[in-house]
Each structure stands twice: as C-alpha cells, then as structure tokens.
C-alpha cells in the first residue's frame, strides 16, 4: 500500500485486489490522533471596522467548524489587514509564510498583492482557499463565495425595475485603487452588463469612487452629483451602503432607490426604515464554515474538494429581514 518496494509483486497484487473488493480506505483521522500531530490553518481577512462589521461574520462559521474538528489536533491562527492599505496585506501575508501553516483561507482583497502571496504559498506547497472573492485559475484549492458578476447583474435587474428609463443611476465604490479590488470590479461589470442589454449605459449610468469617508466634504460632493444628474437609483458595490443611506436621510432626498450588500447592523437599520430598498447578501458565516471544512477534507481526510462553491445570492427586504437570524 505504501509502495516501498519491500513486497513481492504477486503478493502486492493479491492485497490490492482484496482492498478493492472490500472498498477499503485508510483512516486518516485515526492516524492523526495516533500520531499526536498538530495541524495549523491560517486566515487572512480584512480588519472589521466595528464589532458589527461584515468581516466578523465569517469567523462565526469558522469557530463553529473548529469546535467540531479541534479534537483532531487542528488549530487556527487569524491574521487581519487594513482595507485601506495594501502594505498591511503584504505585512500580514509575510507572517503567514513565516508560520508555514498546513493551509490558508484568505480574501484576495488586493489583486496584485494577492497574486504575489499566492506565488509564495505555491513555493511552500501550502494549499489555499479563497473566500468572498476569487482570482480565476490561480491554483486555489477551492473558492467559497458569491459569483460577483452575477451579483452585480442581479442588482442591475432590480434597480432597472425601480428607475424610470430617462433617469440616471449611480454606481458607488467605497474603496481605493479600484483596479486592485477584484470582487467590486466584477460586481460593477455585471451591473453594467444588464444595462448594456437595455441600451441605458452611455446616457444614464455613472460610476464614482469614494476612497476616504473621513475626508472633509465627500458627502456634500456626492449630494451635488445626485442633484445635478437627477439620480433616481444608486448601487453601492460593498457593505458600505449605509453611508449613502445617511446622506439620503440628512438631505431628505426622495424617490431614490438604493441597493447595497450585506446584512450588517447599520444596513439593516436603514433597510427597515425603507431608505435602503434591497440588500444582496451572501451568508459569510457559511462561507467561513465551508472554507475551513475544505481545508480539513483536503489536508486531513485526503479527499478531493470542489474548485468552485458559489453561495446563494439572497435578496433581503424590510419585509423578510427578520427571518434571517444569522448562522446558528
């Protein structure tokens, strides 16, 4: 079975035949327990801006799965980086390479820096799983998350049904270095693809980027854009839709349909008030659970795992939000 060459060929063939007839598979879990070997997984996620922030949610699922597999000597080492700093990502990625874990779950938040990190993981033969967003054909063990393009396409369809054809629509990225923000770019592409088919893009849709919400005057500038362009629909490509909801309330704007992402506390409050029309959600708790499970199945159970694992795209409204109680 171990192919060490110490068994006669005729004996080996007999043994392999018996194995096939009995459908025998090695018990890798028993081997792990017997050897007292420890297995370490690392995670690299954006640092949540608050206890209610989106990036706290994957850890609910991660901790749930860890409670189930800790008996097999599995431990988790979390690392976080600033969403506004690619240098922060590089620094924390370097710590993971020094740790040499048995597997990594990370969000390829900065595309260029993520690709450099991926090359280091490959050089060290460390399997990795993408969560929340993906880089196609990068050598990942698996991807867990939404199809970002389809999410943007769905947002376009929803907003199209709420905005008159002669009114304008605004796409807002709350992020810096958009060329490096893979999942937000894909959402924008999907959104534009819907309206391309409708012939509304050139005249009616504009994209803007807001890199720093602490900068003075950003809200006033956005307010002026909304007034000047007769905006009737706004699509925020991230979980920061609550910033726009605050603007709408502050200036008492009417007849604006607002769509964003993720079921975080601030967004839910504005959804219930009717300021936000829809939230598109992707169950980050389940993503965290499934990402760790993929590593466990691959590293410890020696089983094949699916390359792409797209999560549902849930459409949340004020009428159904109370039925989404989170990951139990």
C-alpha positions as CSV (number, residue, x, y, z in Angstrom):
1,X,0.0,0.0,0.0
2,X,2.8,2.4,0.8
3,X,4.7,1.4,-2.4
4,X,8.0,0.9,-0.6
5,X,9.1,-2.0,-2.8
6,X,9.5,-4.5,0.0
7,X,6.7,-6.8,-1.1
8,X,6.7,-9.3,-3.9
9,X,4.7,-8.3,-6.9
10,X,2.4,-11.3,-6.7
11,X,1.6,-10.5,-3.0
12,X,1.1,-6.9,-3.8
13,X,-1.5,-7.7,-6.5
14,X,-3.4,-10.0,-4.1
15,X,-3.5,-7.4,-1.4
16,X,-4.7,-4.7,-3.8
17,X,-7.4,-7.0,-5.1
18,X,-8.7,-7.6,-1.6
19,X,-8.6,-3.8,-0.9
20,X,-10.7,-3.2,-4.0
21,X,-13.2,-5.9,-3.1
22,X,-13.6,-4.6,0.5
23,X,-13.7,-1.0,-0.7
24,X,-11.0,-0.2,2.0
25,X,-9.9,3.3,2.6
26,X,-7.2,4.4,5.1
27,X,-8.5,6.0,8.3
28,X,-6.5,9.3,8.2
29,X,-8.3,10.7,11.2
30,X,-7.2,7.7,13.3
31,X,-3.7,8.2,12.1
32,X,-3.7,11.9,13.0
33,X,-5.0,11.1,16.5
34,X,-2.4,8.3,17.0
35,X,0.5,10.5,15.9
36,X,-0.5,13.5,18.1
37,X,0.4,15.6,15.1
38,X,-0.9,19.2,15.1
39,X,-2.4,20.9,12.1
40,X,-2.5,24.7,11.8
41,X,-4.7,26.7,9.5
42,X,-4.3,30.4,9.0
43,X,-6.8,33.0,7.9
44,X,-6.2,36.4,6.3
45,X,-9.2,38.7,6.3
46,X,-9.8,42.5,6.2
47,X,-9.9,44.0,9.7
48,X,-13.6,44.7,10.6
49,X,-14.2,48.4,11.4
50,X,-16.5,47.6,14.2
51,X,-17.9,44.5,16.2
52,X,-20.8,44.5,13.8
53,X,-18.7,44.7,10.7
54,X,-19.0,42.2,7.9
55,X,-15.6,40.5,8.4
56,X,-16.6,39.4,11.9
57,X,-19.2,37.1,10.4
58,X,-17.0,34.5,8.6
59,X,-15.4,33.8,12.0
60,X,-18.8,32.7,13.3
61,X,-18.8,29.8,10.8
62,X,-15.0,29.2,11.2
63,X,-15.4,28.9,15.0
64,X,-18.3,26.5,14.6
65,X,-16.3,24.2,12.3
66,X,-13.2,24.4,14.5
67,X,-15.3,23.3,17.5
68,X,-16.1,20.2,15.5
69,X,-12.6,19.3,14.4
70,X,-10.4,20.5,17.2
71,X,-10.2,17.0,18.6
72,X,-8.1,16.1,15.5
73,X,-5.3,18.5,16.6
74,X,-6.4,21.3,14.4
75,X,-5.8,24.9,15.4
76,X,-6.5,28.3,13.7
77,X,-4.2,31.4,13.5
78,X,-6.1,34.5,12.4
79,X,-4.5,37.5,10.7
80,X,-6.1,40.7,9.6
81,X,-5.1,43.6,7.4
82,X,-6.4,47.2,6.8
83,X,-8.9,47.5,3.9
84,X,-7.2,50.8,3.1
85,X,-3.6,49.5,3.0
86,X,-2.1,47.1,0.6
87,X,1.1,47.3,2.6
88,X,-0.8,46.0,5.6
89,X,-1.8,43.0,3.5
90,X,1.8,42.3,2.4
91,X,3.0,42.5,6.1
92,X,0.4,40.0,7.4
93,X,0.9,37.7,4.4
94,X,4.6,37.6,5.2
95,X,3.8,36.5,8.8
96,X,1.8,33.6,7.4
97,X,4.6,32.5,5.2
98,X,6.9,32.5,8.2
99,X,4.4,30.4,10.1
100,X,4.3,27.8,7.4
101,X,0.7,26.6,8.2
102,X,-0.9,23.5,6.7
103,X,-3.5,25.5,4.9
104,X,-4.7,29.1,4.4
105,X,-8.1,30.7,3.9
106,X,-7.9,34.3,2.6
107,X,-9.8,37.0,0.9
108,X,-7.8,38.2,-2.2
109,X,-8.8,41.8,-1.5
110,X,-5.9,43.4,-3.3
111,X,-5.4,41.6,-6.6
112,X,-1.8,42.4,-7.3
113,X,-0.6,41.7,-3.7
114,X,-2.7,38.6,-3.5
115,X,-1.0,37.2,-6.6
116,X,2.4,37.7,-5.1
117,X,1.2,36.0,-1.9
118,X,-0.2,33.1,-3.9
119,X,3.2,32.5,-5.5
120,X,4.7,32.3,-2.1
121,X,2.1,29.8,-0.9
122,X,2.7,27.7,-4.0
123,X,6.5,27.8,-3.4
124,X,5.9,26.5,0.1
125,X,3.3,23.9,-1.1
126,X,0.6,25.4,1.2
127,X,-2.9,24.8,-0.1
128,X,-5.2,27.9,0.0
129,X,-8.9,28.6,-0.2
130,X,-10.4,31.9,-1.5
131,X,-13.3,33.4,0.4
132,X,-15.7,36.2,-0.6
133,X,-13.9,36.9,-3.9
134,X,-11.7,34.9,-6.3
135,X,-8.9,35.1,-8.8
136,X,-9.6,32.7,-11.6
137,X,-7.2,29.8,-12.2
138,X,-4.7,30.9,-9.5
139,X,-4.1,27.4,-8.2
140,X,-6.5,27.6,-5.3
141,X,-7.8,24.5,-3.7
142,X,-11.3,26.0,-3.7
143,X,-13.4,29.2,-3.8
144,X,-16.2,29.9,-1.4
145,X,-18.5,32.9,-2.1
146,X,-20.8,34.6,-4.4
147,X,-20.4,34.8,-8.1
148,X,-19.6,38.6,-8.0
149,X,-20.5,39.2,-11.7
150,X,-24.0,37.5,-11.2
151,X,-24.5,39.6,-8.0
152,X,-23.9,42.8,-10.0
153,X,-26.2,41.5,-12.8
154,X,-29.0,40.9,-10.2
155,X,-28.5,44.4,-8.7
156,X,-28.9,45.8,-12.2
157,X,-32.1,43.9,-12.8
158,X,-33.6,45.0,-9.5
159,X,-32.7,48.7,-9.9
160,X,-33.9,48.7,-13.6
161,X,-37.3,47.8,-12.4
162,X,-37.4,50.7,-9.9
163,X,-35.9,53.5,-12.0
164,X,-37.6,55.3,-15.0
165,X,-35.7,55.0,-18.3
166,X,-35.0,58.7,-18.6
167,X,-33.5,59.0,-15.0
168,X,-29.9,58.4,-14.1
169,X,-28.2,55.8,-12.0
170,X,-25.1,56.0,-9.9
171,X,-22.7,53.2,-9.1
172,X,-20.6,53.9,-6.0
173,X,-17.4,52.2,-4.9
174,X,-16.3,52.9,-1.3
175,X,-12.7,51.8,-2.0
176,X,-9.3,52.9,-3.1
177,X,-7.3,51.5,-6.1
178,X,-10.3,50.0,-7.8
179,X,-8.2,48.2,-10.4
180,X,-7.0,46.1,-7.4
181,X,-10.4,45.4,-5.9
182,X,-11.3,42.2,-7.8
183,X,-14.8,41.4,-6.4
184,X,-16.0,45.0,-6.6
185,X,-14.9,45.3,-10.2
186,X,-16.8,42.1,-11.1
187,X,-20.0,43.4,-9.4
188,X,-19.7,46.6,-11.4
189,X,-19.2,44.7,-14.7
190,X,-22.3,42.5,-14.0
191,X,-24.3,45.6,-13.2
192,X,-23.2,47.4,-16.5
193,X,-23.8,44.2,-18.5
194,X,-27.5,44.3,-17.5
195,X,-28.0,47.9,-18.6
196,X,-25.9,47.4,-21.8
197,X,-28.5,45.0,-22.9
198,X,-31.1,47.7,-22.2
199,X,-29.2,50.5,-24.0
200,X,-29.1,52.7,-21.0
201,X,-25.4,52.8,-20.1
202,X,-24.0,55.8,-22.1
203,X,-26.7,58.3,-21.2
204,X,-27.8,57.1,-17.8
205,X,-25.1,55.4,-15.6
206,X,-22.0,56.8,-14.0
207,X,-19.5,55.2,-11.6
208,X,-17.7,57.1,-8.9
209,X,-15.1,56.1,-6.3
210,X,-15.0,57.4,-2.7
211,X,-11.7,56.4,-1.2
212,X,-11.9,58.0,2.2
213,X,-15.2,58.7,4.1
214,X,-13.2,60.6,6.7
215,X,-12.2,63.2,4.2
216,X,-14.0,66.5,4.5
217,X,-16.7,67.3,2.0
218,X,-17.2,63.9,0.4
219,X,-20.9,63.8,1.4
220,X,-21.6,67.3,0.1
221,X,-19.9,66.5,-3.2
222,X,-21.9,63.3,-3.6
223,X,-25.1,65.2,-2.8
224,X,-24.4,67.7,-5.6
225,X,-23.8,64.9,-8.1
226,X,-27.1,63.3,-7.1
227,X,-28.9,66.6,-7.7
228,X,-27.1,67.6,-10.9
229,X,-27.6,64.3,-12.6
230,X,-31.2,63.7,-11.5
231,X,-30.2,60.4,-9.8
232,X,-33.1,58.0,-9.1
233,X,-31.2,54.8,-8.4
234,X,-27.9,54.1,-6.5
235,X,-26.0,50.8,-6.4
236,X,-23.2,50.5,-3.8
237,X,-20.9,47.6,-4.6
238,X,-19.9,46.9,-1.0
239,X,-21.4,46.7,2.5
240,X,-20.9,50.4,3.0
241,X,-24.3,51.3,1.6
242,X,-25.2,52.8,5.0
243,X,-23.0,55.8,4.1
244,X,-25.4,56.7,1.3
245,X,-28.4,56.0,3.4
246,X,-27.1,58.5,5.9
247,X,-26.8,61.1,3.1
248,X,-30.3,60.4,1.9
249,X,-31.7,61.0,5.4
250,X,-29.6,64.0,6.1
251,X,-30.7,65.9,2.9
252,X,-34.2,64.4,3.0
253,X,-33.9,63.1,-0.6
254,X,-37.0,61.4,-2.1
255,X,-37.6,58.9,-4.8
256,X,-34.2,57.3,-4.8
257,X,-33.9,53.5,-4.9
258,X,-30.8,52.3,-3.0
259,X,-29.3,48.9,-3.3
260,X,-26.2,47.6,-1.5
261,X,-24.6,44.5,0.0
262,X,-24.5,42.6,3.3
263,X,-26.6,42.1,6.4
264,X,-24.7,44.3,8.9
265,X,-26.3,46.2,11.7
266,X,-26.1,49.7,10.1
267,X,-27.5,48.5,6.8
268,X,-30.4,46.6,8.4
269,X,-31.5,49.7,10.3
270,X,-31.8,51.7,7.0
271,X,-33.5,48.7,5.3
272,X,-36.2,48.6,8.0
273,X,-36.7,52.4,7.6
274,X,-37.2,52.0,3.9
275,X,-34.1,54.1,3.0
276,X,-32.4,51.0,1.5
277,X,-34.6,49.1,-1.0
278,X,-32.6,45.8,-1.2
279,X,-29.6,44.2,0.4
280,X,-27.8,41.4,-1.5
281,X,-26.4,39.0,0.9
282,X,-24.0,36.1,0.7
283,X,-24.1,34.3,4.0
284,X,-20.5,35.0,5.2
285,X,-21.0,32.7,8.2
286,X,-21.5,29.7,5.9
287,X,-18.5,30.8,3.8
288,X,-16.2,30.7,6.9
289,X,-17.5,27.3,7.9
290,X,-17.2,25.8,4.4
291,X,-13.7,27.3,3.8
292,X,-12.3,25.6,6.9
293,X,-14.1,22.4,6.0
294,X,-12.5,22.4,2.6
295,X,-9.0,22.5,4.1
296,X,-9.9,19.8,6.7
297,X,-11.2,17.5,3.9
298,X,-8.1,18.1,1.8
299,X,-5.3,18.2,4.4
300,X,-6.5,15.7,7.0
301,X,-9.1,13.5,5.2
302,X,-7.1,13.4,1.9
303,X,-10.3,13.9,-0.1
304,X,-10.9,15.9,-3.2
305,X,-12.9,19.1,-2.9
306,X,-14.9,21.1,-5.5
307,X,-13.0,24.0,-7.0
308,X,-15.9,26.5,-7.1
309,X,-18.6,26.6,-4.4
310,X,-20.9,29.5,-5.1
311,X,-23.1,30.6,-2.3
312,X,-26.6,31.9,-2.6
313,X,-27.4,35.5,-3.5
314,X,-30.1,36.4,-1.1
315,X,-32.4,39.4,-1.8
316,X,-33.3,40.9,1.6
317,X,-36.1,43.5,2.1
318,X,-37.6,45.1,5.1
319,X,-40.4,42.5,4.8
320,X,-38.2,39.4,5.2
321,X,-35.1,40.7,7.0
322,X,-36.3,39.4,10.4
323,X,-36.3,35.9,9.1
324,X,-32.5,36.0,8.5
325,X,-31.3,35.3,12.0
326,X,-27.7,34.6,11.1
327,X,-25.7,31.3,11.2
328,X,-26.8,29.1,14.0
